[in-house]
């Protein structure tokens, strides 16, 4: 089975609030989650509301490129 034809792929979700902090202020880290998505059903970038352990609140996490 070829790797390019698989429907489910592994993606990384990164906190949008922590990314903004690192550019302007000093941040303790960046919250990241690893999950899977179906490439055929969701071709666009995935956005989920997850808990950020550095911000101590629920923030939007977006898919980043590997």
PQR file of N, CA, C, O and H, with PARSE charges and radii, in Angstrom:
ATOM      1  N   UNK A   1       0.844  -1.180   0.000 -0.4000 1.5000
ATOM      2  CA  UNK A   1       0.000   0.000   0.000 -0.0000 2.0000
ATOM      3  C   UNK A   1       0.890   1.243   0.000  0.5500 1.7000
ATOM      4  O   UNK A   1       1.828   1.354   0.788 -0.5500 1.4000
ATOM      5  N   UNK A   2       0.584   2.140  -0.870 -0.4000 1.5000
ATOM      6  CA  UNK A   2       1.370   3.365  -0.990 -0.0000 2.0000
ATOM      7  C   UNK A   2       0.995   4.352   0.103  0.5500 1.7000
ATOM      8  O   UNK A   2      -0.168   4.435   0.497 -0.5500 1.4000
ATOM      9  H   UNK A   2      -0.179   2.050  -1.511  0.4000 1.0000
ATOM     10  N   UNK A   3       1.992   5.112   0.600 -0.4000 1.5000
ATOM     11  CA  UNK A   3       1.727   6.069   1.668 -0.0000 2.0000
ATOM     12  C   UNK A   3       0.906   7.263   1.204  0.5500 1.7000
ATOM     13  O   UNK A   3       0.145   7.816   1.998 -0.5500 1.4000
ATOM     14  H   UNK A   3       2.937   5.044   0.280  0.4000 1.0000
ATOM     15  N   UNK A   4       1.029   7.673  -0.032 -0.4000 1.5000
ATOM     16  CA  UNK A   4       0.340   8.852  -0.532 -0.0000 2.0000
ATOM     17  C   UNK A   4      -1.164   8.674  -0.683  0.5500 1.7000
ATOM     18  O   UNK A   4      -1.877   9.668  -0.823 -0.5500 1.4000
ATOM     19  H   UNK A   4       1.646   7.223  -0.677  0.4000 1.0000
ATOM     20  N   UNK A   5      -1.667   7.457  -0.660 -0.4000 1.5000
ATOM     21  CA  UNK A   5      -3.084   7.219  -0.891 -0.0000 2.0000
ATOM     22  C   UNK A   5      -3.864   6.995   0.394  0.5500 1.7000
ATOM     23  O   UNK A   5      -5.073   6.772   0.332 -0.5500 1.4000
ATOM     24  H   UNK A   5      -1.087   6.649  -0.547  0.4000 1.0000
ATOM     25  N   UNK A   6      -3.232   7.046   1.541 -0.4000 1.5000
ATOM     26  CA  UNK A   6      -3.935   6.846   2.799 -0.0000 2.0000
ATOM     27  C   UNK A   6      -4.821   8.046   3.092  0.5500 1.7000
ATOM     28  O   UNK A   6      -4.439   9.186   2.829 -0.5500 1.4000
ATOM     29  H   UNK A   6      -2.250   7.227   1.592  0.4000 1.0000
ATOM     30  N   UNK A   7      -6.003   7.787   3.636 -0.4000 1.5000
ATOM     31  CA  UNK A   7      -6.954   8.864   3.911 -0.0000 2.0000
ATOM     32  C   UNK A   7      -6.624   9.571   5.233  0.5500 1.7000
ATOM     33  O   UNK A   7      -6.756  10.791   5.329 -0.5500 1.4000
ATOM     34  H   UNK A   7      -6.313   6.861   3.849  0.4000 1.0000
ATOM     35  N   UNK A   8      -6.195   8.811   6.249 -0.4000 1.5000
ATOM     36  CA  UNK A   8      -5.940   9.404   7.561 -0.0000 2.0000
ATOM     37  C   UNK A   8      -4.457   9.785   7.683  0.5500 1.7000
ATOM     38  O   UNK A   8      -3.569   8.981   7.399 -0.5500 1.4000
ATOM     39  H   UNK A   8      -6.088   7.820   6.170  0.4000 1.0000
ATOM     40  N   UNK A   9      -4.213  11.023   8.109 -0.4000 1.5000
ATOM     41  CA  UNK A   9      -2.846  11.496   8.273 -0.0000 2.0000
ATOM     42  C   UNK A   9      -2.682  12.066   9.677  0.5500 1.7000
ATOM     43  O   UNK A   9      -3.654  12.503  10.293 -0.5500 1.4000
ATOM     44  H   UNK A   9      -4.934  11.677   8.339  0.4000 1.0000
ATOM     45  N   UNK A  10      -1.462  12.062  10.176 -0.4000 1.5000
ATOM     46  CA  UNK A  10      -1.136  12.605  11.491 -0.0000 2.0000
ATOM     47  C   UNK A  10      -0.856  14.097  11.340  0.5500 1.7000
ATOM     48  O   UNK A  10      -0.097  14.508  10.463 -0.5500 1.4000
ATOM     49  H   UNK A  10      -0.672  11.707   9.676  0.4000 1.0000
ATOM     50  N   UNK A  11      -1.483  14.914  12.211 -0.4000 1.5000
ATOM     51  CA  UNK A  11      -1.277  16.362  12.168 -0.0000 2.0000
ATOM     52  C   UNK A  11      -0.892  16.867  13.549  0.5500 1.7000
ATOM     53  O   UNK A  11      -1.104  16.183  14.550 -0.5500 1.4000
ATOM     54  H   UNK A  11      -2.100  14.580  12.923  0.4000 1.0000
ATOM     55  N   UNK A  12      -0.327  18.068  13.598 -0.4000 1.5000
ATOM     56  CA  UNK A  12       0.045  18.719  14.852 -0.0000 2.0000
ATOM     57  C   UNK A  12      -0.775  19.988  14.993  0.5500 1.7000
ATOM     58  O   UNK A  12      -0.832  20.805  14.074 -0.5500 1.4000
ATOM     59  H   UNK A  12      -0.155  18.624  12.785  0.4000 1.0000
ATOM     60  N   UNK A  13      -1.417  20.152  16.160 -0.4000 1.5000
ATOM     61  CA  UNK A  13      -2.195  21.348  16.457 -0.0000 2.0000
ATOM     62  C   UNK A  13      -1.388  22.218  17.412  0.5500 1.7000
ATOM     63  O   UNK A  13      -0.847  21.723  18.401 -0.5500 1.4000
ATOM     64  H   UNK A  13      -1.370  19.488  16.907  0.4000 1.0000
ATOM     65  N   UNK A  14      -1.305  23.516  17.118 -0.4000 1.5000
ATOM     66  CA  UNK A  14      -0.506  24.439  17.925 -0.0000 2.0000
ATOM     67  C   UNK A  14      -1.376  25.591  18.411  0.5500 1.7000
ATOM     68  O   UNK A  14      -2.228  26.085  17.673 -0.5500 1.4000
ATOM     69  H   UNK A  14      -1.744  23.919  16.314  0.4000 1.0000
ATOM     70  N   UNK A  15      -1.162  26.015  19.643 -0.4000 1.5000
ATOM     71  CA  UNK A  15      -1.937  27.095  20.257 -0.0000 2.0000
ATOM     72  C   UNK A  15      -1.647  28.420  19.551  0.5500 1.7000
ATOM     73  O   UNK A  15      -0.488  28.778  19.340 -0.5500 1.4000
ATOM     74  H   UNK A  15      -0.470  25.614  20.243  0.4000 1.0000
ATOM     75  N   UNK A  16      -2.708  29.142  19.187 -0.4000 1.5000
ATOM     76  CA  UNK A  16      -2.527  30.422  18.514 -0.0000 2.0000
ATOM     77  C   UNK A  16      -2.160  31.521  19.498  0.5500 1.7000
ATOM     78  O   UNK A  16      -1.470  32.470  19.126 -0.5500 1.4000
ATOM     79  H   UNK A  16      -3.649  28.851  19.358  0.4000 1.0000
ATOM     80  N   UNK A  17      -2.602  31.417  20.734 -0.4000 1.5000
ATOM     81  CA  UNK A  17      -2.317  32.429  21.741 -0.0000 2.0000
ATOM     82  C   UNK A  17      -0.840  32.396  22.164  0.5500 1.7000
ATOM     83  O   UNK A  17      -0.233  33.451  22.346 -0.5500 1.4000
ATOM     84  H   UNK A  17      -3.163  30.646  21.036  0.4000 1.0000
ATOM     85  N   UNK A  18      -0.275  31.235  22.316 -0.4000 1.5000
ATOM     86  CA  UNK A  18       1.136  31.101  22.707 -0.0000 2.0000
ATOM     87  C   UNK A  18       2.066  31.558  21.592  0.5500 1.7000
ATOM     88  O   UNK A  18       3.131  32.109  21.867 -0.5500 1.4000
ATOM     89  H   UNK A  18      -0.769  30.379  22.168  0.4000 1.0000
ATOM     90  N   UNK A  19       1.685  31.339  20.352 -0.4000 1.5000
ATOM     91  CA  UNK A  19       2.515  31.751  19.210 -0.0000 2.0000
ATOM     92  C   UNK A  19       2.625  33.269  19.188  0.5500 1.7000
ATOM     93  O   UNK A  19       3.698  33.809  18.922 -0.5500 1.4000
ATOM     94  H   UNK A  19       0.820  30.891  20.128  0.4000 1.0000
ATOM     95  N   UNK A  20       1.527  33.959  19.465 -0.4000 1.5000
ATOM     96  CA  UNK A  20       1.558  35.423  19.494 -0.0000 2.0000
ATOM     97  C   UNK A  20       2.417  35.932  20.641  0.5500 1.7000
ATOM     98  O   UNK A  20       3.085  36.957  20.501 -0.5500 1.4000
ATOM     99  H   UNK A  20       0.655  33.520  19.681  0.4000 1.0000
ATOM    100  N   UNK A  21       2.412  35.239  21.770 -0.4000 1.5000
ATOM    101  CA  UNK A  21       3.207  35.664  22.924 -0.0000 2.0000
ATOM    102  C   UNK A  21       4.702  35.603  22.629  0.5500 1.7000
ATOM    103  O   UNK A  21       5.453  36.487  23.040 -0.5500 1.4000
ATOM    104  H   UNK A  21       1.870  34.406  21.884  0.4000 1.0000
ATOM    105  N   UNK A  22       5.137  34.556  21.916 -0.4000 1.5000
ATOM    106  CA  UNK A  22       6.570  34.394  21.668 -0.0000 2.0000
ATOM    107  C   UNK A  22       7.118  35.507  20.787  0.5500 1.7000
ATOM    108  O   UNK A  22       8.299  35.840  20.880 -0.5500 1.4000
ATOM    109  H   UNK A  22       4.527  33.837  21.582  0.4000 1.0000
ATOM    110  N   UNK A  23       6.274  36.092  19.926 -0.4000 1.5000
ATOM    111  CA  UNK A  23       6.753  37.174  19.068 -0.0000 2.0000
ATOM    112  C   UNK A  23       6.914  38.475  19.854  0.5500 1.7000
ATOM    113  O   UNK A  23       7.879  39.210  19.647 -0.5500 1.4000
ATOM    114  H   UNK A  23       5.314  35.821  19.850  0.4000 1.0000
ATOM    115  N   UNK A  24       5.964  38.761  20.761 -0.4000 1.5000
ATOM    116  CA  UNK A  24       5.981  40.030  21.481 -0.0000 2.0000
ATOM    117  C   UNK A  24       6.572  39.921  22.883  0.5500 1.7000
ATOM    118  O   UNK A  24       7.351  40.779  23.298 -0.5500 1.4000
ATOM    119  H   UNK A  24       5.180  38.164  20.929  0.4000 1.0000
ATOM    120  N   UNK A  25       6.205  38.868  23.612 -0.4000 1.5000
ATOM    121  CA  UNK A  25       6.627  38.719  24.995 -0.0000 2.0000
ATOM    122  C   UNK A  25       7.370  37.407  25.159  0.5500 1.7000
ATOM    123  O   UNK A  25       7.481  36.610  24.228 -0.5500 1.4000
ATOM    124  H   UNK A  25       5.573  38.171  23.275  0.4000 1.0000
ATOM    125  N   UNK A  26       7.873  37.203  26.358 -0.4000 1.5000
ATOM    126  CA  UNK A  26       8.525  35.947  26.661 -0.0000 2.0000
ATOM    127  C   UNK A  26       7.475  34.937  27.107  0.5500 1.7000
ATOM    128  O   UNK A  26       6.687  35.229  28.007 -0.5500 1.4000
ATOM    129  H   UNK A  26       7.783  37.850  27.115  0.4000 1.0000
ATOM    130  N   UNK A  27       7.448  33.771  26.503 -0.4000 1.5000
ATOM    131  CA  UNK A  27       6.488  32.733  26.833 -0.0000 2.0000
ATOM    132  C   UNK A  27       7.208  31.550  27.454  0.5500 1.7000
ATOM    133  O   UNK A  27       8.389  31.325  27.193 -0.5500 1.4000
ATOM    134  H   UNK A  27       8.088  33.534  25.772  0.4000 1.0000
ATOM    135  N   UNK A  28       6.484  30.785  28.287 -0.4000 1.5000
ATOM    136  CA  UNK A  28       7.086  29.609  28.914 -0.0000 2.0000
ATOM    137  C   UNK A  28       7.145  28.432  27.957  0.5500 1.7000
ATOM    138  O   UNK A  28       7.947  27.519  28.157 -0.5500 1.4000
ATOM    139  H   UNK A  28       5.523  30.967  28.499  0.4000 1.0000
ATOM    140  N   UNK A  29       6.311  28.430  26.916 -0.4000 1.5000
ATOM    141  CA  UNK A  29       6.316  27.346  25.945 -0.0000 2.0000
ATOM    142  C   UNK A  29       5.151  27.467  24.990  0.5500 1.7000
ATOM    143  O   UNK A  29       4.375  28.420  25.048 -0.5500 1.4000
ATOM    144  H   UNK A  29       5.660  29.171  26.753  0.4000 1.0000
ATOM    145  N   UNK A  30       5.039  26.484  24.109 -0.4000 1.5000
ATOM    146  CA  UNK A  30       3.960  26.457  23.134 -0.0000 2.0000
ATOM    147  C   UNK A  30       3.231  25.127  23.290  0.5500 1.7000
ATOM    148  O   UNK A  30       3.845  24.060  23.262 -0.5500 1.4000
ATOM    149  H   UNK A  30       5.669  25.709  24.062  0.4000 1.0000
ATOM    150  N   UNK A  31       1.916  25.207  23.453 -0.4000 1.5000
ATOM    151  CA  UNK A  31       1.091  24.011  23.608 -0.0000 2.0000
ATOM    152  C   UNK A  31       0.884  23.361  22.252  0.5500 1.7000
ATOM    153  O   UNK A  31       0.508  24.032  21.291 -0.5500 1.4000
ATOM    154  H   UNK A  31       1.417  26.073  23.475  0.4000 1.0000
ATOM    155  N   UNK A  32       1.130  22.046  22.167 -0.4000 1.5000
ATOM    156  CA  UNK A  32       0.943  21.306  20.927 -0.0000 2.0000
ATOM    157  C   UNK A  32       0.229  19.996  21.213  0.5500 1.7000
ATOM    158  O   UNK A  32       0.486  19.348  22.228 -0.5500 1.4000
ATOM    159  H   UNK A  32       1.436  21.501  22.947  0.4000 1.0000
ATOM    160  N   UNK A  33      -0.666  19.612  20.318 -0.4000 1.5000
ATOM    161  CA  UNK A  33      -1.374  18.344  20.380 -0.0000 2.0000
ATOM    162  C   UNK A  33      -1.132  17.591  19.087  0.5500 1.7000
ATOM    163  O   UNK A  33      -1.014  18.199  18.023 -0.5500 1.4000
ATOM    164  H   UNK A  33      -0.875  20.139  19.494  0.4000 1.0000
ATOM    165  N   UNK A  34      -1.058  16.262  19.172 -0.4000 1.5000
ATOM    166  CA  UNK A  34      -0.923  15.417  17.992 -0.0000 2.0000
ATOM    167  C   UNK A  34      -2.220  14.645  17.838  0.5500 1.7000
ATOM    168  O   UNK A  34      -2.706  14.043  18.795 -0.5500 1.4000
ATOM    169  H   UNK A  34      -1.154  15.768  20.036  0.4000 1.0000
ATOM    170  N   UNK A  35      -2.784  14.661  16.631 -0.4000 1.5000
ATOM    171  CA  UNK A  35      -4.039  13.979  16.351 -0.0000 2.0000
ATOM    172  C   UNK A  35      -4.050  13.524  14.899  0.5500 1.7000
ATOM    173  O   UNK A  35      -3.064  13.695  14.182 -0.5500 1.4000
ATOM    174  H   UNK A  35      -2.389  15.150  15.854  0.4000 1.0000
ATOM    175  N   UNK A  36      -5.165  12.944  14.469 -0.4000 1.5000
ATOM    176  CA  UNK A  36      -5.314  12.487  13.100 -0.0000 2.0000
ATOM    177  C   UNK A  36      -6.521  13.155  12.462  0.5500 1.7000
ATOM    178  O   UNK A  36      -7.456  13.563  13.151 -0.5500 1.4000
ATOM    179  H   UNK A  36      -5.965  12.805  15.052  0.4000 1.0000
ATOM    180  N   UNK A  37      -6.490  13.264  11.138 -0.4000 1.5000
ATOM    181  CA  UNK A  37      -7.646  13.751  10.406 -0.0000 2.0000
ATOM    182  C   UNK A  37      -7.761  12.994   9.101  0.5500 1.7000
ATOM    183  O   UNK A  37      -6.786  12.429   8.606 -0.5500 1.4000
ATOM    184  H   UNK A  37      -5.730  12.933  10.579  0.4000 1.0000
ATOM    185  N   UNK A  38      -8.968  12.991   8.548 -0.4000 1.5000
ATOM    186  CA  UNK A  38      -9.219  12.370   7.262 -0.0000 2.0000
ATOM    187  C   UNK A  38      -8.974  13.413   6.180  0.5500 1.7000
ATOM    188  O   UNK A  38      -9.645  14.443   6.128 -0.5500 1.4000
ATOM    189  H   UNK A  38      -9.760  13.451   8.950  0.4000 1.0000
ATOM    190  N   UNK A  39      -8.021  13.135   5.334 -0.4000 1.5000
ATOM    191  CA  UNK A  39      -7.619  14.089   4.300 -0.0000 2.0000
ATOM    192  C   UNK A  39      -8.729  14.348   3.290  0.5500 1.7000
ATOM    193  O   UNK A  39      -8.838  15.456   2.765 -0.5500 1.4000
ATOM    194  H   UNK A  39      -7.476  12.298   5.376  0.4000 1.0000
ATOM    195  N   UNK A  40      -9.558  13.339   3.011 -0.4000 1.5000
ATOM    196  CA  UNK A  40     -10.615  13.484   2.009 -0.0000 2.0000
ATOM    197  C   UNK A  40     -11.801  14.276   2.549  0.5500 1.7000
ATOM    198  O   UNK A  40     -12.389  15.066   1.811 -0.5500 1.4000
ATOM    199  H   UNK A  40      -9.470  12.439   3.439  0.4000 1.0000
ATOM    200  N   UNK A  41     -12.165  14.087   3.810 -0.4000 1.5000
ATOM    201  CA  UNK A  41     -13.307  14.796   4.390 -0.0000 2.0000
ATOM    202  C   UNK A  41     -12.961  16.212   4.829  0.5500 1.7000
ATOM    203  O   UNK A  41     -13.820  17.092   4.794 -0.5500 1.4000
ATOM    204  H   UNK A  41     -11.687  13.445   4.409  0.4000 1.0000
ATOM    205  N   UNK A  42     -11.704  16.449   5.246 -0.4000 1.5000
ATOM    206  CA  UNK A  42     -11.282  17.755   5.745 -0.0000 2.0000
ATOM    207  C   UNK A  42     -10.010  18.190   5.020  0.5500 1.7000
ATOM    208  O   UNK A  42      -8.918  18.033   5.566 -0.5500 1.4000
ATOM    209  H   UNK A  42     -11.006  15.733   5.274  0.4000 1.0000
ATOM    210  N   UNK A  43     -10.120  18.730   3.810 -0.4000 1.5000
ATOM    211  CA  UNK A  43      -8.912  19.126   3.079 -0.0000 2.0000
ATOM    212  C   UNK A  43      -8.282  20.416   3.605  0.5500 1.7000
ATOM    213  O   UNK A  43      -7.083  20.630   3.426 -0.5500 1.4000
ATOM    214  H   UNK A  43     -11.008  18.858   3.367  0.4000 1.0000
ATOM    215  N   UNK A  44      -9.079  21.288   4.258 -0.4000 1.5000
ATOM    216  CA  UNK A  44      -8.536  22.545   4.776 -0.0000 2.0000
ATOM    217  C   UNK A  44      -7.869  22.311   6.137  0.5500 1.7000
ATOM    218  O   UNK A  44      -7.941  21.218   6.699 -0.5500 1.4000
ATOM    219  H   UNK A  44     -10.053  21.114   4.404  0.4000 1.0000
ATOM    220  N   UNK A  45      -7.222  23.357   6.651 -0.4000 1.5000
ATOM    221  CA  UNK A  45      -6.553  23.252   7.942 -0.0000 2.0000
ATOM    222  C   UNK A  45      -7.567  23.113   9.066  0.5500 1.7000
ATOM    223  O   UNK A  45      -8.605  23.774   9.060 -0.5500 1.4000
ATOM    224  H   UNK A  45      -7.164  24.245   6.195  0.4000 1.0000
ATOM    225  N   UNK A  46      -7.268  22.263  10.019 -0.4000 1.5000
ATOM    226  CA  UNK A  46      -8.162  21.968  11.125 -0.0000 2.0000
ATOM    227  C   UNK A  46      -7.951  22.975  12.247  0.5500 1.7000
ATOM    228  O   UNK A  46      -6.814  23.326  12.561 -0.5500 1.4000
ATOM    229  H   UNK A  46      -6.425  21.726  10.024  0.4000 1.0000
ATOM    230  N   UNK A  47      -9.048  23.443  12.856 -0.4000 1.5000
ATOM    231  CA  UNK A  47      -9.007  24.343  14.015 -0.0000 2.0000
ATOM    232  C   UNK A  47      -9.885  23.748  15.100  0.5500 1.7000
ATOM    233  O   UNK A  47     -11.074  23.519  14.878 -0.5500 1.4000
ATOM    234  H   UNK A  47      -9.972  23.157  12.600  0.4000 1.0000
ATOM    235  N   UNK A  48      -9.313  23.493  16.276 -0.4000 1.5000
ATOM    236  CA  UNK A  48     -10.059  22.951  17.396 -0.0000 2.0000
ATOM    237  C   UNK A  48      -9.790  23.776  18.641  0.5500 1.7000
ATOM    238  O   UNK A  48      -8.708  24.342  18.800 -0.5500 1.4000
ATOM    239  H   UNK A  48      -8.348  23.680  16.456  0.4000 1.0000
ATOM    240  N   UNK A  49     -10.775  23.840  19.521 -0.4000 1.5000
ATOM    241  CA  UNK A  49     -10.607  24.527  20.793 -0.0000 2.0000
ATOM    242  C   UNK A  49     -10.127  23.500  21.811  0.5500 1.7000
ATOM    243  O   UNK A  49     -10.865  22.582  22.169 -0.5500 1.4000
ATOM    244  H   UNK A  49     -11.654  23.380  19.392  0.4000 1.0000
ATOM    245  N   UNK A  50      -8.895  23.656  22.275 -0.4000 1.5000
ATOM    246  CA  UNK A  50      -8.274  22.716  23.211 -0.0000 2.0000
ATOM    247  C   UNK A  50      -7.732  23.484  24.414  0.5500 1.7000
ATOM    248  O   UNK A  50      -7.618  24.709  24.374 -0.5500 1.4000
ATOM    249  H   UNK A  50      -8.295  24.401  21.984  0.4000 1.0000
ATOM    250  N   UNK A  51      -7.398  22.760  25.486 -0.4000 1.5000
ATOM    251  CA  UNK A  51      -6.848  23.388  26.679 -0.0000 2.0000
ATOM    252  C   UNK A  51      -5.353  23.597  26.501  0.5500 1.7000
ATOM    253  O   UNK A  51      -4.630  22.670  26.136 -0.5500 1.4000
ATOM    254  H   UNK A  51      -7.490  21.765  25.518  0.4000 1.0000
ATOM    255  N   UNK A  52      -4.896  24.806  26.757 -0.4000 1.5000
ATOM    256  CA  UNK A  52      -3.474  25.135  26.687 -0.0000 2.0000
ATOM    257  C   UNK A  52      -2.920  25.146  28.108  0.5500 1.7000
ATOM    258  O   UNK A  52      -3.389  25.910  28.952 -0.5500 1.4000
ATOM    259  H   UNK A  52      -5.484  25.559  27.053  0.4000 1.0000
ATOM    260  N   UNK A  53      -1.936  24.312  28.372 -0.4000 1.5000
ATOM    261  CA  UNK A  53      -1.374  24.218  29.718 -0.0000 2.0000
ATOM    262  C   UNK A  53      -0.475  25.407  30.061  0.5500 1.7000
ATOM    263  O   UNK A  53      -0.133  25.600  31.228 -0.5500 1.4000
ATOM    264  H   UNK A  53      -1.556  23.691  27.687  0.4000 1.0000
ATOM    265  N   UNK A  54      -0.088  26.202  29.066 -0.4000 1.5000
ATOM    266  CA  UNK A  54       0.744  27.376  29.325 -0.0000 2.0000
ATOM    267  C   UNK A  54      -0.101  28.625  29.554  0.5500 1.7000
ATOM    268  O   UNK A  54       0.274  29.490  30.345 -0.5500 1.4000
ATOM    269  H   UNK A  54      -0.365  26.045  28.118  0.4000 1.0000
ATOM    270  N   UNK A  55      -1.235  28.725  28.867 -0.4000 1.5000
ATOM    271  CA  UNK A  55      -2.152  29.861  29.051 -0.0000 2.0000
ATOM    272  C   UNK A  55      -3.148  29.601  30.169  0.5500 1.7000
ATOM    273  O   UNK A  55      -3.758  30.538  30.684 -0.5500 1.4000
ATOM    274  H   UNK A  55      -1.539  28.022  28.224  0.4000 1.0000
ATOM    275  N   UNK A  56      -3.321  28.334  30.554 -0.4000 1.5000
ATOM    276  CA  UNK A  56      -4.285  27.903  31.571 -0.0000 2.0000
ATOM    277  C   UNK A  56      -5.722  28.243  31.196  0.5500 1.7000
ATOM    278  O   UNK A  56      -6.516  28.630  32.054 -0.5500 1.4000
ATOM    279  H   UNK A  56      -2.825  27.573  30.135  0.4000 1.0000
ATOM    280  N   UNK A  57      -6.059  28.099  29.905 -0.4000 1.5000
ATOM    281  CA  UNK A  57      -7.429  28.297  29.435 -0.0000 2.0000
ATOM    282  C   UNK A  57      -7.605  27.597  28.095  0.5500 1.7000
ATOM    283  O   UNK A  57      -6.634  27.167  27.472 -0.5500 1.4000
ATOM    284  H   UNK A  57      -5.414  27.785  29.209  0.4000 1.0000
ATOM    285  N   UNK A  58      -8.854  27.492  27.663 -0.4000 1.5000
ATOM    286  CA  UNK A  58      -9.158  26.890  26.370 -0.0000 2.0000
ATOM    287  C   UNK A  58      -8.921  27.924  25.270  0.5500 1.7000
ATOM    288  O   UNK A  58      -9.478  29.021  25.310 -0.5500 1.4000
ATOM    289  H   UNK A  58      -9.642  27.842  28.169  0.4000 1.0000
ATOM    290  N   UNK A  59      -8.097  27.569  24.296 -0.4000 1.5000
ATOM    291  CA  UNK A  59      -7.779  28.458  23.181 -0.0000 2.0000
ATOM    292  C   UNK A  59      -7.920  27.693  21.869  0.5500 1.7000
ATOM    293  O   UNK A  59      -8.060  26.470  21.869 -0.5500 1.4000
ATOM    294  H   UNK A  59      -7.645  26.678  24.264  0.4000 1.0000
ATOM    295  N   UNK A  60      -7.882  28.408  20.769 -0.4000 1.5000
ATOM    296  CA  UNK A  60      -7.970  27.777  19.456 -0.0000 2.0000
ATOM    297  C   UNK A  60      -6.595  27.252  19.073  0.5500 1.7000
ATOM    298  O   UNK A  60      -5.600  27.975  19.124 -0.5500 1.4000
ATOM    299  H   UNK A  60      -7.768  29.401  20.770  0.4000 1.0000
ATOM    300  N   UNK A  61      -6.557  25.988  18.690 -0.4000 1.5000
ATOM    301  CA  UNK A  61      -5.341  25.348  18.206 -0.0000 2.0000
ATOM    302  C   UNK A  61      -5.517  25.078  16.721  0.5500 1.7000
ATOM    303  O   UNK A  61      -6.532  24.515  16.312 -0.5500 1.4000
ATOM    304  H   UNK A  61      -7.365  25.400  18.648  0.4000 1.0000
ATOM    305  N   UNK A  62      -4.544  25.472  15.909 -0.4000 1.5000
ATOM    306  CA  UNK A  62      -4.629  25.287  14.464 -0.0000 2.0000
ATOM    307  C   UNK A  62      -3.579  24.296  13.999  0.5500 1.7000
ATOM    308  O   UNK A  62      -2.560  24.084  14.655 -0.5500 1.4000
ATOM    309  H   UNK A  62      -3.720  25.929  16.241  0.4000 1.0000
ATOM    310  N   UNK A  63      -3.854  23.698  12.856 -0.4000 1.5000
ATOM    311  CA  UNK A  63      -2.952  22.724  12.268 -0.0000 2.0000
ATOM    312  C   UNK A  63      -1.721  23.428  11.703  0.5500 1.7000
ATOM    313  O   UNK A  63      -1.843  24.461  11.044 -0.5500 1.4000
ATOM    314  H   UNK A  63      -4.682  23.870  12.323  0.4000 1.0000
ATOM    315  N   UNK A  64      -0.535  22.875  11.959 -0.4000 1.5000
ATOM    316  CA  UNK A  64       0.703  23.435  11.424 -0.0000 2.0000
ATOM    317  C   UNK A  64       1.323  22.417  10.475  0.5500 1.7000
ATOM    318  O   UNK A  64       0.995  21.231  10.514 -0.5500 1.4000
ATOM    319  H   UNK A  64      -0.435  22.036  12.494  0.4000 1.0000
ATOM    320  N   UNK A  65       2.218  22.897   9.630 -0.4000 1.5000
ATOM    321  CA  UNK A  65       2.928  21.999   8.724 -0.0000 2.0000
ATOM    322  C   UNK A  65       4.069  21.340   9.471  0.5500 1.7000
ATOM    323  O   UNK A  65       4.648  21.925  10.386 -0.5500 1.4000
ATOM    324  H   UNK A  65       2.484  23.860   9.599  0.4000 1.0000
ATOM    325  N   UNK A  66       4.387  20.117   9.074 -0.4000 1.5000
ATOM    326  CA  UNK A  66       5.490  19.400   9.717 -0.0000 2.0000
ATOM    327  C   UNK A  66       6.814  19.846   9.162  0.5500 1.7000
ATOM    328  O   UNK A  66       7.858  19.351   9.585 -0.5500 1.4000
ATOM    329  H   UNK A  66       3.917  19.641   8.331  0.4000 1.0000
TER
END
